[in-house]
Amino acid sequence: MGIVAKQSARNSLALATGLVLGAVNTMFVLPKAFEGFEEGWGLLRILTAWGTILAQILALGTPGAILRFLPSAQGDAQRESSMLFTLCVVPAMALGLFGVGAALVPSTWLTKLDANAGWLLQDRMGAFVLMAAAYLAMLLLRSALIHRMRTVHVTLIQEVWLKGSYLALAVFYLMGRMPFETFFRWFLITYAAAVVFMFIEAFGAGVRLGTPNLKKDARPFMEYSLYAFWNSSARVVSKNLDFVMVGALLGLATVPRYTFAFFIATVVAMPTRAMGPILRSLTAKAVAQEGPEKSGGQLQQSARVQLAITASLLVAIWSGMPWLNQALPEGYQGLQWVVLAVGLTYVAEASGGTAGPILQFSSRYKLALPINLGLVVMTVATNSAFMHWLGWGIEGAALATAMTGVWNMGWRTSMMWRLFRIHPFSKAWWTVAGLALLVGAASHLVPVPAALGWSKLMWLGAALSAGGAAGGTVLTLAWATGGLPELTQEWNKRWS
């Protein structure tokens, strides 16, 4: 796990920087910039949601196929470049067909994506195509860079550049330096620039396209990619469908409130996002060389570590939310249950360890198809039921997200045992889970003074203190009970 720890630390620094930039933007700048015009912020959010969804569809599982097949060409640059070209042909063709189809769609079609303010979506089809193309290019380049273990560079571009440029544009918009349409245009340009940056990095890493060997590679690549699409893309599609359906069922003006809560909850996913690319790359190589049955130790280790860190963060956020609520803008208060539900999704997914990659990179990857088909279907069904039929609003959307997270983790864990007789659970795993539940429940019983005359900055400081104490308690107890031996090893290595 040495390389994981090293690159995860660097990724965490980049993610933390992006988190700070995103926090300032989402929690302070954007609510003020779009006060009275929440539909504008909602448009930007569903634009990125649709870009993500369309890119996953157009990629047809190619990012996963890149990570699966390219390791087999290790040391043979010509063979690797040939395989990469073959893998990129289909997404490129799919994007071309999508662009042609989008040009033929009536401009009024997009207005159906908002329950109340469809006029804001009129004539925006070109922007949706551009965003889909940018996300597709970043998906393919990201996989190639992860294969070359350049994960930190990917994180810097996707976190620091995109969130930093978004913050800068929002500040200019808030100050009245540009109209919304200019802001919107520059927002798209920042994504195009991110693609250029990633392309330059990939070229510098030696990523090349060579003469394809379609006769040899086309069939196995396509066969795997079609299944990898559902395996690796379903979770991404389902999460972004929440935003799309909030806009379609509740209106674009409601999307910012859900975005606000969702952003706070994404702090829980930071460790998984930092370790995920490295673990996927290492898992792909381990499965290819030793087989999935030998991955039980890595599975339990990754599950235990990720559970301890993500559960600690969720407990910290949950414990600090009553205090943080006093510091938030009036229109964005009372979101603690939405944050909890979305945060539990990330904890559930992290606590399954590398179950997803092991199944994806094994010869039994096709069995993931019904799980992931069910994941997307369940997302649509639960969102419709909770928001439209039961009228639960964004709380219903958050509950739907939590249910899909539990669905995903439960089925993948079951598959690990049925197919390979391995599972993510250990005594330490259960200990950490129990500690997180106890500390989270106890910390939320602490009363919050109602009228202290504090400033928002003081309430924010109290939230950080309360959350830090609760989350730190979980992490410390997890370490003390043997749930994080890696922490002890790193400490001894550095200080002995």
C-alpha positions as CSV (number, residue, x, y, z in Angstrom):
1,M,0.0,0.0,0.0
2,G,3.1,2.3,-0.1
3,I,2.3,3.8,-3.5
4,V,-1.3,4.2,-2.5
5,A,-0.4,6.1,0.6
6,K,2.1,8.3,-1.3
7,Q,-0.2,9.2,-4.2
8,S,-3.3,9.3,-2.0
9,A,-1.6,12.0,0.2
10,R,-0.9,14.1,-2.9
11,N,-4.3,13.6,-4.3
12,S,-5.8,14.5,-0.9
13,L,-3.9,17.8,-0.9
14,A,-5.3,18.6,-4.4
15,L,-8.8,17.4,-3.4
16,A,-8.6,19.5,-0.2
17,T,-7.6,22.6,-2.2
18,G,-10.5,21.9,-4.6
19,L,-12.8,21.4,-1.6
20,V,-11.9,24.7,-0.1
21,L,-12.4,26.5,-3.4
22,G,-15.7,24.7,-3.9
23,A,-16.9,25.4,-0.4
24,V,-16.2,29.1,-0.7
25,N,-18.0,29.2,-4.0
26,T,-21.0,26.9,-3.1
27,M,-21.6,28.1,0.4
28,F,-20.9,31.8,0.1
29,V,-20.4,33.2,-3.4
30,L,-23.0,31.4,-5.6
31,P,-25.9,31.9,-3.1
32,K,-25.3,35.6,-3.2
33,A,-24.5,35.8,-6.9
34,F,-27.7,34.0,-7.9
35,E,-30.0,35.4,-5.2
36,G,-33.3,35.9,-6.9
37,F,-32.1,34.1,-10.0
38,E,-31.6,30.6,-8.6
39,E,-32.6,29.2,-12.0
40,G,-29.3,30.4,-13.4
41,W,-27.3,28.4,-10.9
42,G,-29.6,25.4,-11.5
43,L,-29.0,25.6,-15.2
44,L,-25.2,25.4,-14.6
45,R,-25.6,22.4,-12.3
46,I,-27.9,20.3,-14.6
47,L,-25.6,21.3,-17.5
48,T,-22.7,19.5,-15.8
49,A,-25.0,16.7,-14.7
50,W,-26.1,16.1,-18.3
51,G,-22.6,16.4,-19.5
52,T,-21.5,13.7,-17.1
53,I,-24.4,11.4,-18.0
54,L,-24.0,11.8,-21.7
55,A,-20.2,11.3,-21.5
56,Q,-20.7,8.0,-19.6
57,I,-23.1,6.8,-22.3
58,L,-21.0,7.9,-25.2
59,A,-17.9,6.4,-23.7
60,L,-19.6,3.0,-23.7
61,G,-17.3,1.6,-21.0
62,T,-14.1,2.6,-22.8
63,P,-12.4,4.1,-19.6
64,G,-12.8,0.8,-17.8
65,A,-11.5,-1.1,-20.9
66,I,-8.5,1.1,-21.0
67,L,-7.6,0.2,-17.5
68,R,-8.3,-3.5,-18.1
69,F,-6.5,-4.1,-21.4
70,L,-3.6,-1.7,-21.4
71,P,-1.7,-3.4,-18.5
72,S,-1.4,-6.5,-20.7
73,A,0.7,-4.4,-23.1
74,Q,3.1,-3.2,-20.4
75,G,6.6,-2.6,-21.9
76,D,5.3,-2.7,-25.5
77,A,4.7,1.0,-26.5
78,Q,3.6,0.1,-30.0
79,R,1.0,-2.5,-28.9
80,E,-0.3,-0.1,-26.2
81,S,-0.8,2.8,-28.7
82,S,-2.5,0.4,-31.1
83,M,-4.9,-0.8,-28.3
84,L,-5.6,2.8,-27.2
85,F,-6.5,3.9,-30.7
86,T,-8.9,1.0,-31.1
87,L,-10.6,1.7,-27.8
88,C,-11.1,5.4,-28.6
89,V,-12.6,4.9,-32.1
90,V,-16.1,4.0,-30.9
91,P,-16.5,6.9,-28.4
92,A,-15.4,9.3,-31.1
93,M,-18.0,7.9,-33.5
94,A,-20.6,8.0,-30.9
95,L,-19.9,11.7,-30.1
96,G,-20.1,12.5,-33.8
97,L,-23.5,10.8,-34.1
98,F,-24.8,12.5,-31.0
99,G,-23.7,15.9,-32.4
100,V,-25.6,15.3,-35.6
101,G,-28.7,14.0,-33.7
102,A,-28.6,17.1,-31.4
103,A,-28.6,19.4,-34.4
104,L,-31.8,17.8,-35.6
105,V,-33.7,18.0,-32.3
106,P,-36.0,21.0,-32.0
107,S,-34.6,23.7,-29.6
108,T,-37.8,23.6,-27.5
109,W,-37.1,20.0,-26.4
110,L,-34.7,21.2,-23.7
111,T,-37.4,23.2,-22.0
112,K,-38.9,20.0,-20.6
113,L,-35.9,19.6,-18.3
114,D,-37.3,22.3,-16.0
115,A,-40.7,22.1,-14.3
116,N,-41.1,25.9,-14.1
117,A,-38.5,27.9,-16.0
118,G,-38.0,26.1,-19.3
119,W,-37.4,29.4,-21.1
120,L,-33.9,29.5,-19.6
121,L,-33.0,26.3,-21.5
122,Q,-34.2,27.6,-24.9
123,D,-31.4,27.3,-27.6
124,R,-28.9,25.7,-25.2
125,M,-28.4,22.5,-27.2
126,G,-24.9,23.5,-28.4
127,A,-23.8,24.0,-24.8
128,F,-25.0,20.5,-23.8
129,V,-23.1,19.0,-26.7
130,L,-19.9,20.9,-25.8
131,M,-20.2,19.8,-22.2
132,A,-20.7,16.2,-23.1
133,A,-17.7,16.3,-25.5
134,A,-15.5,17.9,-22.7
135,Y,-16.5,15.3,-20.2
136,L,-16.0,12.4,-22.7
137,A,-12.5,13.6,-23.5
138,M,-11.6,14.0,-19.8
139,L,-12.9,10.5,-19.1
140,L,-10.7,8.9,-21.8
141,L,-7.6,11.0,-20.9
142,R,-8.2,10.4,-17.2
143,S,-8.1,6.6,-17.7
144,A,-4.9,6.8,-19.8
145,L,-3.2,9.0,-17.2
146,I,-4.4,6.7,-14.3
147,H,-2.8,3.8,-16.3
148,R,0.4,5.7,-16.3
149,M,0.0,6.4,-12.5
150,R,-0.4,10.2,-13.1
151,T,-3.4,10.5,-10.8
152,V,-2.2,13.6,-9.1
153,H,-2.1,15.6,-12.3
154,V,-5.7,14.5,-13.1
155,T,-6.9,15.6,-9.7
156,L,-5.2,19.0,-10.0
157,I,-6.9,19.7,-13.3
158,Q,-10.4,18.4,-12.4
159,E,-10.4,19.8,-8.8
160,V,-8.2,22.8,-8.6
161,W,-8.5,24.2,-12.1
162,L,-12.2,23.6,-12.6
163,K,-13.3,24.7,-9.2
164,G,-10.9,27.6,-9.0
165,S,-12.0,29.0,-12.4
166,Y,-15.6,28.6,-11.4
167,L,-15.0,30.5,-8.2
168,A,-13.3,33.3,-10.1
169,L,-16.1,33.6,-12.6
170,A,-18.7,33.6,-9.8
171,V,-16.9,36.4,-8.0
172,F,-16.9,38.5,-11.2
173,Y,-20.6,37.8,-11.7
174,L,-21.4,38.7,-8.1
175,M,-19.5,42.0,-8.6
176,G,-21.6,42.8,-11.7
177,R,-18.6,42.6,-14.0
178,M,-20.3,40.4,-16.5
179,P,-23.9,39.5,-17.6
180,F,-25.1,35.9,-17.1
181,E,-24.6,35.0,-20.8
182,T,-21.0,36.0,-20.7
183,F,-20.5,34.1,-17.4
184,F,-22.2,31.1,-19.0
185,R,-19.9,31.2,-22.1
186,W,-16.7,31.5,-20.0
187,F,-17.9,28.6,-17.8
188,L,-17.9,26.4,-20.9
189,I,-14.5,27.6,-21.9
190,T,-13.0,26.5,-18.6
191,Y,-14.0,22.9,-19.4
192,A,-12.5,23.1,-22.9
193,A,-9.3,24.4,-21.2
194,A,-9.3,21.4,-18.8
195,V,-9.4,19.1,-21.8
196,V,-6.4,20.9,-23.3
197,F,-4.4,20.7,-20.0
198,M,-5.1,16.9,-19.7
199,F,-4.2,16.3,-23.3
200,I,-0.8,18.1,-22.8
201,E,-0.2,16.0,-19.6
202,A,-1.1,12.8,-21.4
203,F,1.2,13.6,-24.3
204,G,4.0,14.4,-21.8
205,A,3.4,11.0,-20.1
206,G,4.0,9.2,-23.4
207,V,0.4,8.4,-24.2
208,R,0.1,7.9,-28.0
209,L,-2.3,6.6,-30.6
210,G,-1.0,4.0,-33.0
211,T,-2.2,1.9,-35.9
212,P,-5.2,-0.1,-34.8
213,N,-5.4,-3.9,-35.1
214,L,-9.2,-4.1,-35.5
215,K,-9.2,-7.7,-36.5
216,K,-7.5,-8.8,-33.2
217,D,-8.9,-6.3,-30.8
218,A,-12.3,-5.0,-31.9
219,R,-14.4,-7.9,-30.7
220,P,-13.0,-8.4,-27.2
221,F,-12.7,-4.7,-26.6
222,M,-16.3,-4.1,-27.6
223,E,-17.6,-7.1,-25.7
224,Y,-16.0,-5.9,-22.5
225,S,-16.7,-2.2,-23.0
226,L,-20.5,-2.8,-23.3
227,Y,-20.5,-4.5,-19.9
228,A,-18.0,-2.1,-18.4
229,F,-20.3,0.7,-19.3
230,W,-22.9,-0.5,-16.8
231,N,-20.3,-1.6,-14.3
232,S,-18.4,1.6,-14.0
233,S,-20.9,4.2,-15.2
234,A,-24.1,3.3,-13.4
235,R,-23.2,4.9,-10.1
236,V,-22.1,8.1,-11.9
237,V,-25.3,8.2,-14.0
238,S,-27.5,7.5,-11.0
239,K,-26.0,10.3,-8.9
240,N,-26.4,12.9,-11.7
241,L,-29.9,11.7,-12.5
242,D,-30.8,13.0,-9.1
243,F,-30.0,16.6,-10.1
244,V,-31.7,16.1,-13.5
245,M,-34.9,14.8,-11.9
246,V,-34.9,17.5,-9.2
247,G,-34.9,20.1,-12.0
248,A,-37.5,18.3,-14.1
249,L,-39.9,17.5,-11.2
250,L,-39.3,20.4,-8.8
251,G,-37.8,23.2,-11.0
252,L,-34.3,24.6,-11.7
253,A,-34.7,27.0,-8.8
254,T,-34.7,24.0,-6.4
255,V,-31.5,22.5,-7.8
256,P,-29.2,25.0,-5.9
257,R,-30.6,23.9,-2.5
258,Y,-30.0,20.2,-3.3
259,T,-26.6,21.1,-4.8
260,F,-25.7,22.9,-1.5
261,A,-26.5,19.9,0.6
262,F,-24.9,17.5,-1.8
263,F,-21.7,19.5,-1.8
264,I,-21.4,19.3,2.0
265,A,-21.9,15.5,1.8
266,T,-19.3,15.1,-0.9
267,V,-16.6,15.8,1.8
268,V,-17.3,12.3,2.9
269,A,-16.1,11.0,-0.5
270,M,-12.7,12.7,-0.4
271,P,-10.7,9.7,0.8
272,T,-12.3,7.4,-1.7
273,R,-11.7,9.8,-4.5
274,A,-8.1,10.2,-3.4
275,M,-7.4,6.5,-3.1
276,G,-9.9,5.2,-5.8
277,P,-7.8,5.8,-9.0
278,I,-4.7,4.2,-7.5
279,L,-6.6,1.3,-6.1
280,R,-8.4,0.7,-9.4
281,S,-5.1,0.6,-11.2
282,L,-3.5,-1.7,-8.7
283,T,-6.5,-4.0,-8.6
284,A,-6.5,-4.3,-12.4
285,K,-2.9,-5.4,-12.4
286,A,-3.4,-7.8,-9.4
287,V,-6.5,-9.4,-10.9
288,A,-4.7,-9.8,-14.2
289,Q,-1.7,-11.4,-12.6
290,E,-3.0,-13.4,-9.6
291,G,-6.8,-13.7,-10.1
292,P,-9.7,-12.3,-8.1
293,E,-9.6,-15.2,-5.5
294,K,-6.3,-13.9,-4.2
295,S,-7.7,-10.4,-3.7
296,G,-9.4,-11.0,-0.4
297,G,-6.7,-9.4,1.7
298,Q,-6.6,-6.3,-0.4
299,L,-10.4,-6.1,-0.4
300,Q,-10.7,-6.2,3.4
301,Q,-7.9,-3.8,3.9
302,S,-9.3,-1.2,1.5
303,A,-12.8,-1.7,3.0
304,R,-11.6,-1.2,6.6
305,V,-9.5,1.8,5.8
306,Q,-12.1,3.6,3.6
307,L,-14.9,2.9,6.1
308,A,-12.9,4.3,9.0
309,I,-12.0,7.5,7.2
310,T,-15.4,8.1,5.5
311,A,-17.4,7.2,8.6
312,S,-15.3,9.6,10.7
313,L,-16.0,12.4,8.2
314,L,-19.7,11.8,8.1
315,V,-19.9,11.8,11.9
316,A,-18.0,15.0,11.9
317,I,-20.4,16.7,9.4
318,W,-23.5,15.3,11.1
319,S,-22.3,16.5,14.5
320,G,-21.4,20.0,13.2
321,M,-24.5,20.5,11.2
322,P,-26.7,21.9,14.0
323,W,-24.1,24.6,14.6
324,L,-23.3,25.1,10.9
325,N,-27.0,25.7,10.2
326,Q,-26.8,29.0,12.1
327,A,-24.1,30.3,9.8
328,L,-25.7,29.3,6.5
329,P,-27.8,31.6,4.3
330,E,-31.5,31.6,5.2
331,G,-32.5,29.8,2.0
332,Y,-30.0,27.0,2.6
333,Q,-30.8,26.0,6.2
334,G,-32.4,22.8,7.5
335,L,-30.5,20.4,5.2
336,Q,-29.0,18.1,7.8
337,W,-31.2,15.1,6.8
338,V,-30.3,15.5,3.1
339,V,-26.6,15.7,4.0
340,L,-26.9,12.6,6.1
341,A,-28.7,10.6,3.5
342,V,-26.2,11.5,0.7
343,G,-23.3,11.1,3.0
344,L,-24.4,7.5,3.9
345,T,-24.3,6.7,0.2
346,Y,-20.6,7.5,0.1
347,V,-19.9,5.6,3.3
348,A,-21.8,2.5,2.0
349,E,-19.8,2.6,-1.3
350,A,-16.5,3.1,0.4
351,S,-17.1,0.3,3.0
352,G,-17.3,-2.2,0.2
353,G,-13.6,-1.7,-0.6
354,T,-12.4,-2.8,-4.0
355,A,-15.3,-5.1,-4.7
356,G,-16.4,-3.2,-7.7
357,P,-13.0,-3.1,-9.4
358,I,-12.3,-6.8,-8.6
359,L,-15.6,-7.8,-10.3
360,Q,-15.0,-5.4,-13.2
361,F,-11.5,-6.6,-14.0
362,S,-12.3,-10.3,-13.5
363,S,-13.5,-12.8,-16.2
364,R,-17.0,-12.7,-14.5
365,Y,-17.5,-9.0,-15.2
366,K,-20.7,-9.7,-17.2
367,L,-22.5,-10.7,-14.0
368,A,-22.4,-7.0,-12.9
369,L,-24.9,-6.2,-15.7
370,P,-28.2,-6.9,-13.8
371,I,-26.9,-5.1,-10.7
372,N,-26.2,-1.9,-12.5
373,L,-29.2,-2.0,-14.7
374,G,-31.2,-2.3,-11.5
375,L,-29.2,0.6,-10.0
376,V,-30.3,3.0,-12.8
377,V,-33.9,1.7,-12.8
378,M,-34.1,2.1,-9.1
379,T,-32.8,5.6,-9.2
380,V,-35.5,6.7,-11.6
381,A,-38.2,4.8,-9.8
382,T,-37.3,6.0,-6.3
383,N,-36.9,9.6,-7.4
384,S,-40.2,9.6,-9.1
385,A,-41.9,7.9,-6.2
386,F,-40.4,10.1,-3.5
387,M,-40.4,13.5,-5.2
388,H,-43.4,13.3,-7.6
389,W,-45.9,10.9,-6.0
390,L,-45.1,11.3,-2.3
391,G,-44.1,15.0,-2.5
392,W,-41.0,14.7,-0.3
393,G,-39.0,17.2,-2.2
394,I,-35.2,17.2,-2.1
395,E,-35.3,15.0,1.0
396,G,-36.9,12.3,-1.2
397,A,-34.1,12.8,-3.8
398,A,-31.5,12.3,-1.0
399,L,-33.3,9.2,0.3
400,A,-33.3,7.8,-3.2
401,T,-29.6,8.4,-3.5
402,A,-29.0,6.6,-0.2
403,M,-31.0,3.6,-1.3
404,T,-29.0,3.3,-4.5
405,G,-25.8,3.4,-2.5
406,V,-26.9,0.5,-0.2
407,W,-28.2,-1.4,-3.3
408,N,-24.8,-1.1,-5.0
409,M,-22.7,-2.1,-2.0
410,G,-25.0,-4.9,-1.0
411,W,-25.1,-6.6,-4.4
412,R,-21.4,-6.3,-5.1
413,T,-20.5,-7.7,-1.7
414,S,-22.8,-10.6,-2.3
415,M,-21.2,-11.2,-5.7
416,M,-17.7,-11.3,-4.2
417,W,-18.7,-14.1,-1.8
418,R,-20.7,-16.1,-4.3
419,L,-18.1,-16.0,-7.1
420,F,-14.7,-15.8,-5.4
421,R,-15.4,-16.6,-1.7
422,I,-14.0,-13.3,-0.5
423,H,-15.7,-10.5,1.3
424,P,-14.9,-7.0,2.7
425,F,-15.9,-7.7,6.3
426,S,-13.5,-8.2,9.2
427,K,-13.7,-7.8,13.0
428,A,-12.1,-4.4,12.7
429,W,-14.7,-3.4,10.0
430,W,-17.6,-4.1,12.4
431,T,-15.8,-2.4,15.3
432,V,-15.3,0.8,13.2
433,A,-19.0,0.8,12.0
434,G,-20.2,0.4,15.6
435,L,-18.0,3.2,16.9
436,A,-19.2,5.6,14.2
437,L,-22.9,4.9,15.0
438,L,-22.4,5.4,18.8
439,V,-20.4,8.6,18.5
440,G,-22.7,10.0,15.8
441,A,-25.8,9.3,17.9
442,A,-24.2,10.7,21.1
443,S,-22.8,13.8,19.6
444,H,-26.2,14.8,18.1
445,L,-27.7,14.8,21.6
446,V,-25.6,17.8,22.6
447,P,-27.9,20.9,22.8
448,V,-27.2,23.9,20.6
449,P,-27.8,27.3,22.2
450,A,-30.5,29.1,20.3
451,A,-29.6,32.8,21.0
452,L,-26.0,33.7,21.7
453,G,-25.6,36.7,19.6
454,W,-22.8,35.1,17.7
455,S,-21.6,36.1,14.3
456,K,-21.7,33.6,11.4
457,L,-18.0,33.2,11.6
458,M,-18.3,32.2,15.3
459,W,-21.0,29.6,14.5
460,L,-18.8,28.2,11.7
461,G,-15.9,27.9,14.2
462,A,-18.3,26.1,16.6
463,A,-19.4,23.7,13.8
464,L,-15.8,22.9,13.0
465,S,-14.9,22.4,16.6
466,A,-17.9,20.1,17.3
467,G,-17.5,18.2,14.1
468,G,-13.7,17.8,14.6
469,A,-14.1,16.5,18.1
470,A,-16.7,13.9,17.0
471,G,-14.9,12.8,13.9
472,G,-11.6,12.8,15.6
473,T,-13.1,10.6,18.4
474,V,-14.2,8.0,15.8
475,L,-10.8,8.0,14.1
476,T,-8.9,7.8,17.3
477,L,-11.0,4.9,18.7
478,A,-10.7,3.1,15.4
479,W,-7.0,3.4,15.6
480,A,-6.9,2.4,19.3
481,T,-8.9,-0.7,18.6
482,G,-6.7,-1.9,15.7
483,G,-8.9,-0.6,12.9
484,L,-6.0,1.4,11.3
485,P,-2.7,-0.5,11.7
486,E,-1.5,1.3,8.5
487,L,-1.4,4.5,10.6
488,T,0.8,3.0,13.1
489,Q,3.1,1.6,10.4
490,E,3.5,5.0,8.7
491,W,4.2,6.6,12.1
492,N,6.9,4.1,12.9
493,K,8.4,4.4,9.5
494,R,8.7,8.1,9.6
495,W,9.7,8.6,13.3
496,S,11.6,5.5,14.2
